[in-house]
Structures are given as structure tokens and as C-alpha cells.
Amino acid sequence: MLAKRIIPCLDVRNGRVVKGEKFKNIVDIDDPVKLAQKYSELGADELVFYDITASNEDRDIFVDVVEKTAEQVRIPFTVGGGIRSIEDFRKVLKAGADKVSINSAAVKNPTLIKEAAEKFGSQCVVLSIDAKKQESGNWTVFINGGRIDTGMDAVEWALKGEKLGAGEIVLNAIDTDGVKSGYSIDITGEIAKSVNIPVVASGGAGKKEDFLDVFKKANADAALAASVFHYGEVDIQDLKQYLFKNGIEVRGVQ
């Protein structure tokens, strides 16, 4: 069994790490580079940075933050938000990111996934999906920071993304984002079962048991979280020990 990954998520706005609930009620947390360093030292497996307003404000991503982070941390990190072209991919990878996450731009121009995978390799291309459950029971894909419902089915979009060359999927359930009531097991499990690339669960972690559930019940390959790590409610080393004791293979625990 491949080791499951624990990934702190840093949402960045105006050069600061922030956090909200269901993509709203945003509060200031810390300096991104300082926080990235801290998580690297605490034993996080990877990091994810999202420039959360770049797409909606139609501006370029924070390359300076990427460069400073690359100088300070020794674990892989993914950068997303405002990536619209192959040139944006090149810029972010050149600045030191290991992977690039695309969401809104991929929906508007799916060939971007294919072109990026061909140019930089599938391992660099992460398809981020913001999904919300509808009254009909199906999950649809949202773009522009959760503001626009595309009407696209989330599972179908994940399958298409894989076919186009994405090497990983980050599934963020909008309804549970920042609520700390647990990950959305149903849609995470459905997508993990449907695709043959790693699926990272995102949105809803509130306690150690939530991580165990998403690994055991949904078979996620990694779990991404923000609030519980930012506010010190879950310690990464404690979490890894707990998962290991409960039969989950994790790195850095013996």
C-alpha cells in the first residue's frame, strides 16, 4: 500500500494566508512562507498554495511567494489560482513549485490539461475540482472560487481530466469547506473509485477521525486540510501516529 499523504493547504489573498467557511467569511491567519516552513518542519508530506482570488480578479499568480517558499521548504508543493496558460505553468514551475493546480481555466479550456501534461509531464498537472451537491443528488463543478455553477457532473469531469492527462485530482467539497464536520465521503469515494490517478480529499476536516474515515471509507490517496492545522486543533505528528495505529500507512512513523 502506498503511504497516505497529509497536506496542509494555504489559501493566500493579498500575500497573506487566510481561511473561511464555504468560501466565505475570510479571516487572516499568517505569512505564507513562515507557515510553509513550520509545516515542513512538523512533518507535512506536501503543501498546497491557492491564490484564492486570482481567477476571479483575472490577475497573475503570486510568483514572489512561490520563489520564497521554494527557498525555505524541502517538501513538494503545489500552486494554484489564476493559472490560465502554458506560460503560467512554466512561470510557477520555474519559481520552484513541484506541481501546478488548475481549476477554472481547465473548465474553460480543457486542452490546457493536455498541453501542460505533454510539455511538463502528468505528474506536474493537478486538476482541482470544487464540487457542490445539488437537490437532485448529483455533484456539479463550480468555478471562480465557488461562485459559478458550470452544471458539469463532477465524476464525469474527473474522468475527462484524467483522460486529458491530469496526474492527480484535488476534490474540494464546497458544502463542507471550513465547517469541520468531516470530508464528503460519498463523492470522494465515487471519484476515487472511478479514476486511476491519486485523489486528494479536501474540505471538512475537523478531527483526527475525519482523516481516518476518508482514507478507509473513501480510499483517498491524500487528505488536505487548513483550519485544523492553522489553529493547532490537530497536530500533524499526533495525526500520523493515530493513523498508523489504525492501520493506515503514513510516512515518518515507525
C-alpha positions as CSV (number, residue, x, y, z in Angstrom):
1,M,0.0,0.0,0.0
2,L,1.3,3.5,-0.9
3,A,1.7,5.8,2.1
4,K,-1.2,8.2,2.5
5,R,-0.2,11.9,2.4
6,I,-1.1,14.7,4.8
7,I,-1.2,18.0,3.1
8,P,-1.8,21.4,4.8
9,C,-3.5,23.9,2.5
10,L,-2.6,27.6,2.4
11,D,-5.2,29.9,0.9
12,V,-3.4,33.1,0.0
13,R,-5.0,36.5,-0.6
14,N,-3.0,39.8,-0.9
15,G,0.2,38.0,0.2
16,R,-1.3,36.5,3.4
17,V,-2.7,33.1,4.4
18,V,-6.4,33.4,5.1
19,K,-9.2,30.9,5.9
20,G,-13.0,31.0,5.5
21,E,-16.1,28.8,5.6
22,K,-17.8,27.6,2.4
23,F,-15.5,30.0,0.6
24,K,-16.9,33.0,2.6
25,N,-16.2,34.8,6.0
26,I,-12.4,35.1,5.3
27,V,-10.1,35.8,8.2
28,D,-6.3,36.5,8.3
29,I,-4.0,33.7,9.5
30,D,-0.3,34.2,8.9
31,D,2.6,34.9,6.5
32,P,2.6,32.1,3.8
33,V,6.4,31.5,3.7
34,K,6.6,31.3,7.5
35,L,3.7,28.9,7.7
36,A,5.1,26.7,4.9
37,Q,8.4,26.4,6.8
38,K,6.5,25.5,10.0
39,Y,4.5,22.7,8.3
40,S,7.6,21.4,6.6
41,E,9.3,21.1,10.0
42,L,6.2,19.5,11.6
43,G,6.3,16.6,9.1
44,A,3.7,17.5,6.4
45,D,4.2,15.4,3.3
46,E,3.3,18.2,0.9
47,L,1.9,21.7,0.8
48,V,-0.7,23.3,-1.4
49,F,-0.9,27.0,-2.1
50,Y,-4.0,28.6,-3.6
51,D,-4.2,32.2,-4.7
52,I,-7.9,32.3,-3.9
53,T,-8.9,35.5,-5.7
54,A,-6.5,35.4,-8.8
55,S,-9.1,33.8,-11.1
56,N,-12.0,35.9,-10.1
57,E,-9.9,39.1,-10.2
58,D,-8.4,37.9,-13.5
59,R,-4.8,38.6,-12.5
60,D,-1.5,36.7,-12.4
61,I,-0.4,34.5,-9.6
62,F,1.9,35.4,-6.7
63,V,5.3,34.2,-8.1
64,D,7.3,36.0,-5.4
65,V,5.6,33.9,-2.7
66,V,6.4,30.7,-4.7
67,E,10.1,31.6,-5.0
68,K,10.5,32.4,-1.3
69,T,8.7,29.2,-0.3
70,A,10.9,27.1,-2.7
71,E,14.0,28.6,-1.0
72,Q,12.7,27.6,2.5
73,V,10.9,24.2,2.3
74,R,12.2,20.8,1.3
75,I,8.9,19.1,0.7
76,P,6.9,19.1,-2.6
77,F,4.4,21.8,-3.0
78,T,1.5,22.6,-5.4
79,V,0.5,26.0,-6.6
80,G,-2.9,27.0,-8.0
81,G,-5.2,30.0,-8.6
82,G,-5.0,32.2,-11.7
83,I,-3.2,29.7,-13.9
84,R,-4.6,30.2,-17.4
85,S,-1.8,29.3,-19.8
86,I,1.2,27.1,-20.5
87,E,3.3,30.2,-19.8
88,D,1.7,30.4,-16.3
89,F,2.7,26.8,-15.8
90,R,6.2,27.5,-16.9
91,K,6.4,30.6,-14.6
92,V,5.3,28.7,-11.5
93,L,7.4,25.6,-12.1
94,K,10.4,27.8,-12.8
95,A,9.8,29.7,-9.5
96,G,10.1,26.3,-7.7
97,A,6.7,24.7,-7.5
98,D,6.6,20.9,-8.0
99,K,3.0,20.7,-9.3
100,V,0.5,23.2,-10.7
101,S,-3.2,23.1,-9.9
102,I,-5.8,24.3,-12.4
103,N,-9.5,24.6,-11.9
104,S,-11.4,27.4,-13.6
105,A,-9.1,27.6,-16.6
106,A,-9.3,23.8,-17.2
107,V,-13.1,24.0,-17.3
108,K,-13.0,26.9,-19.8
109,N,-10.2,25.4,-21.8
110,P,-9.8,21.6,-21.2
111,T,-7.0,21.3,-23.8
112,L,-4.8,23.2,-21.3
113,I,-4.6,20.0,-19.3
114,K,-3.4,18.0,-22.3
115,E,-0.9,20.6,-23.4
116,A,0.6,21.0,-19.9
117,A,0.8,17.2,-19.4
118,E,2.6,16.9,-22.8
119,K,5.0,19.7,-22.0
120,F,5.8,19.2,-18.3
121,G,4.6,15.7,-17.6
122,S,1.3,14.5,-16.0
123,Q,3.0,14.4,-12.6
124,C,3.0,18.3,-12.7
125,V,-0.6,18.7,-13.6
126,V,-3.2,18.7,-10.8
127,L,-6.9,19.1,-11.6
128,S,-8.6,20.8,-8.8
129,I,-12.4,20.3,-8.7
130,D,-14.7,22.5,-6.5
131,A,-17.9,20.5,-6.3
132,K,-21.3,21.0,-4.6
133,K,-24.2,18.6,-4.1
134,Q,-27.4,19.5,-5.9
135,E,-31.0,18.7,-4.8
136,S,-31.1,16.0,-7.5
137,G,-28.3,14.2,-5.6
138,N,-25.6,14.7,-8.2
139,W,-22.5,16.8,-7.7
140,T,-21.7,19.7,-10.1
141,V,-18.5,21.6,-10.7
142,F,-18.1,25.2,-9.6
143,I,-15.5,27.7,-10.9
144,N,-14.2,31.2,-10.0
145,G,-13.7,30.4,-6.3
146,G,-17.0,28.6,-5.9
147,R,-19.0,31.5,-7.4
148,I,-20.2,29.9,-10.7
149,D,-22.0,26.6,-11.2
150,T,-21.0,25.1,-14.5
151,G,-23.6,22.3,-14.3
152,M,-21.0,19.8,-15.2
153,D,-21.1,16.5,-13.4
154,A,-18.1,16.2,-11.0
155,V,-17.4,12.5,-11.7
156,E,-17.6,12.9,-15.4
157,W,-15.2,15.9,-15.3
158,A,-12.7,13.9,-13.1
159,L,-12.7,11.1,-15.7
160,K,-12.3,13.6,-18.6
161,G,-9.4,15.3,-16.7
162,E,-7.6,12.0,-16.2
163,K,-8.1,11.2,-19.9
164,L,-6.6,14.6,-20.9
165,G,-3.5,13.9,-18.8
166,A,-4.0,15.2,-15.3
167,G,-1.8,13.3,-12.9
168,E,-3.8,14.0,-9.7
169,I,-7.2,15.3,-8.6
170,V,-7.9,17.5,-5.7
171,L,-11.6,17.3,-4.8
172,N,-12.9,20.1,-2.7
173,A,-16.5,19.8,-1.4
174,I,-17.8,23.3,-1.1
175,D,-20.5,22.4,1.4
176,T,-18.0,21.1,4.0
177,D,-15.2,23.6,3.3
178,G,-14.1,25.0,6.7
179,V,-17.1,23.5,8.5
180,K,-15.1,20.8,10.3
181,S,-17.9,18.2,10.0
182,G,-15.9,15.6,8.1
183,Y,-14.9,15.1,4.5
184,S,-17.6,14.4,1.9
185,I,-17.1,10.6,1.8
186,D,-19.6,9.8,-0.9
187,I,-18.3,12.0,-3.7
188,T,-14.7,11.4,-2.7
189,G,-15.2,7.7,-2.8
190,E,-17.1,7.8,-6.1
191,I,-14.3,9.7,-7.8
192,A,-11.5,7.6,-6.2
193,K,-13.3,4.5,-7.5
194,S,-13.8,6.0,-11.0
195,V,-10.3,7.2,-11.8
196,N,-6.8,5.6,-11.8
197,I,-4.9,8.6,-10.6
198,P,-4.5,9.8,-7.0
199,V,-7.4,11.6,-5.4
200,V,-6.8,14.2,-2.7
201,A,-9.7,14.8,-0.4
202,S,-10.4,18.4,0.6
203,G,-12.9,20.3,2.7
204,G,-14.3,19.4,6.1
205,A,-11.5,18.0,8.3
206,G,-12.3,18.7,12.0
207,K,-10.6,16.0,13.9
208,K,-8.3,13.0,13.5
209,E,-11.1,10.6,12.9
210,D,-12.2,12.5,9.8
211,F,-8.8,11.7,8.2
212,L,-9.1,8.1,9.1
213,D,-12.6,8.0,7.6
214,V,-11.6,9.5,4.3
215,F,-8.7,7.1,3.9
216,K,-10.7,4.0,5.0
217,K,-14.1,4.7,3.6
218,A,-13.4,6.7,0.5
219,N,-9.9,5.4,-0.3
220,A,-8.5,8.8,-0.8
221,D,-4.7,8.9,-1.5
222,A,-4.2,12.1,0.5
223,A,-6.1,14.4,2.7
224,L,-5.8,18.2,2.5
225,A,-6.8,20.4,5.4
226,A,-6.4,24.0,6.5
227,S,-8.3,25.2,9.6
228,V,-7.4,22.3,11.9
229,F,-3.7,22.8,11.2
230,H,-3.7,26.6,11.2
231,Y,-5.5,26.8,14.6
232,G,-3.5,23.9,16.2
233,E,-6.5,21.7,16.6
234,V,-4.8,18.7,15.0
235,D,-1.1,18.2,15.3
236,I,0.5,16.6,12.2
237,Q,2.7,14.2,14.2
238,D,-0.2,13.1,16.5
239,L,-2.4,12.6,13.5
240,K,0.2,10.4,11.7
241,Q,0.7,8.3,14.9
242,Y,-3.1,7.9,15.2
243,L,-3.5,6.9,11.6
244,F,-0.6,4.4,11.8
245,K,-2.1,2.8,14.9
246,N,-5.3,2.4,13.0
247,G,-3.7,0.6,10.1
248,I,-3.0,3.5,7.7
249,E,0.4,3.6,6.1
250,V,1.9,7.0,6.6
251,R,5.4,8.5,6.1
252,G,7.7,9.3,9.0
253,V,6.1,6.9,11.6
254,Q,7.6,3.6,12.7
